[in-house]
Amino acid sequence: MISPTTAGKLLPYCSFHLGDYQRALRLYLDYIKDNGDEDSIRTTWLNVASCYFSLGMYTEAVTAAKKGKPSDLQTRLLFHLAHKLEDDDRLLELHESLEDNLENSLSLASVHYLRGDFQSSIDIYKRVLINNR
């Protein structure tokens, strides 16, 4: 049997990965409301932002992401949200703050692709493949 704390983290995680973003969102918000651990709550806000993003609720996702723990994940989320909200100034600002790692490179390539800059996207994917065989 798993503990309620573990269940409080696993159920929304599983719901999100099964594509049930509404349920995951509800469970994550319940977890935030019922949990007193500030660090865990700040991490969970990024999960809430991911749910909002997946539901197409971009403004809410930005608000939730800003409550989250500063991290590469937060930067990537805000980067994708700037693209979705067509905030080019913020997009460029976040692009400059992306560190050179696999996840950030893949995010950058996907945004280049979504913006129609296919060659930049291909170049990034080629570099990723060479560096991560």
Summary of the structure (lengths in Angstrom):
residues: 133
radius of gyration: 16.3
end to end distance: 39.1
largest distance: 50.8
contacts: 373
relative contact order: 0.08
helix: 79%
strand: 0%
